[in-house]
Amino acid sequence: MMNTKEELLNILGQNFDKLPLKYDGDLKQLLEESFEKLKTKIKTSKIERVIDITADILGYIEKYKNKDTDAEDYFNNIMNKIVPDLEFVSEMYDKISSNIYYRARISEKDLADRSDIFHLPYDANKSLERSYRYSMKNQHFLYLGATIYTCYQECGEPNVDNFYVAAFDIPQNYRILRLAILPYEIKSFIEKDNFKLSDDNYKKLLLSYINILPLIMACSVKKKNNQAVEEYIVPQAVMNWVVNGKKWNGIEYFSNVVLTYSRKNYKLYRNLVLISKNDSIGERFCKKLSKEIKFTKPLRINGLNLFKEYTDNEEIKPILEQENITVPSDYVHFDSDINRDFSKELGCVSKTENESIHYSSSGFYLFEYILSKKEKNLL
């Protein structure tokens, strides 16, 4: 019997393991346990493909660790099985996602040029290269955050005096593989008819999401200690598939700098990695990205307290004026004690261990507002 839209929504309404999944070093065991819980929740719905996908992902991890020569082909076959699901979910989210992302750098010297905050130049010293969850050897991708708060956390909570940020406007036609979607988020969006679809297409969206959920789980893993390194196995295999497939421009994924994604913070912790290609001899930066993405010059703001709650326009005025911006009458900020619909707003950031403020009242949001008024140009 076919599942109804309501039955599928009920599946997503259950309590799933909180992401990111946390492990001490045995990734396969962690995923086996989490996948078993997932299969228990969908057992009555008879969604067989999910069971197959969980087994396939575990099979790939085993092959990778055994250094099997067919491991890459094996994983690519997994991805090819769920391509229609990945495409449909990603296309739906493209319609409701912001095109503005941010990139930050820590620097004691002034950064004034756009080239200072683009991806790592191709002629950069090899010692500057790092391995990331979504990276490939000798590839210099462009890593961005959905909020300045994400960038701040990814940079290790730096001294604000050395914290430079630029805003990037991603072209509407870029195809982004969306792997930063939680069950209760898509459930909420569907219940509120955010996608404006028929019941049949909503059912298709739900089934597609459930089919890719094991992949999202396997890509949202956080190590409990510095010795664990297996969390990169699946994300880097996804990136390899994306680069070789040439269908996608990048991947949106959850940052792992937070202990747990919640209804109050999950929108704050999204990252975007864009593929760059060194296909022109002598070029320092990706020719395609350089010609297609507009972004601001890097900016550092004197006197801005990122964790301060700015609820008075008189406090905001001098900060904006130093950037030659007039305080608008419609500048929106929210007091932290107001209950908000977090499906519409970004949620809260922790000011101290026991105190949080609404993101839209914070210095982070004010920084984003200032960058929205700055000119964006190509590299």
Protein Blocks (a to p, Z undefined) as FASTA:
>chain_A
ZZdfklmmmmmmpccdddddddfhiamlmmmmmmmmmmmmmmmnopaklmmmmmmmmmmm
mmmmnopaklmmmmmmmmmmmmmmmmmmmmmmmmmpcfbdcdddddfbdcfbfklmmccd
fkbcfklpccdfbdcehiacddddfbfklmmmmnopaafklmccddddddfklccddfbb
cfklmmmmmmnomnopafklmmmmmmmmmmmmmmmmmmmccdfbfkbmklmmmmmmmmmm
mmmnomagbdcdddfkbfbdcfklmmmmcccddddddfbghiabdfklmmmmccdddddd
ehiafkbccfbfklmmmmmmmnopacdfklccddfkbccdfklmnbjadfblmbccdfkl
mmklmmmmmmmmpccddZZ
